[in-house]
Amino acid sequence: MSSCYDCFYDLITCECFYIYKINTEEEQELAAAFGIRSIPTLLFIPMEGKPQMAQGALPKASLKEAIDKVMLGK
């Protein structure tokens, strides 16, 4: 997923949201607060609308679709 994390920057054509990478071994309290049970887990929190979570490695096309729909409202 690390390479996929790096490809976020290739997928995004705007700077309208932030991306954080958290080490759940070091940040166990944070992982518990968000209910993260598997790695990788992506938590999308749009300014408007409900947060959504995706667990497991996503193909690049699915990742782009999730960013477009949830974060960019396309």
C-alpha positions, 0 to 999 in steps of 0.5 A, spaced: 500 500 500 505 504 500 506 505 493 499 506 492 499 511 498 505 515 493 500 514 487 495 519 491 499 525 488 499 522 481 491 521 482 490 528 485 489 534 481 487 539 486 490 541 493 483 541 496 484 535 502 490 532 506 493 525 506 495 522 513 499 516 513 499 513 520 503 507 523 497 503 527 502 499 531 505 506 534 498 509 534 494 504 537 489 509 541 488 512 534 487 506 531 482 504 536 478 510 536 477 509 528 475 502 529 481 500 524 482 492 524 486 491 518 491 494 514 491 498 510 485 502 512 483 508 508 478 513 512 475 518 507 472 524 511 469 529 507 468 536 509 460 535 507 457 528 508 459 522 512 466 519 513 467 512 509 472 507 510 475 502 505 479 496 508 484 492 504 488 494 498 485 498 493 486 497 485 489 504 483 482 505 479 478 504 485 482 508 489 481 514 484 474 513 484 473 513 491 477 520 492 473 522 486 466 520 489 467 521 497 472 527 497 471 531 491 464 530 490 464 528 482 
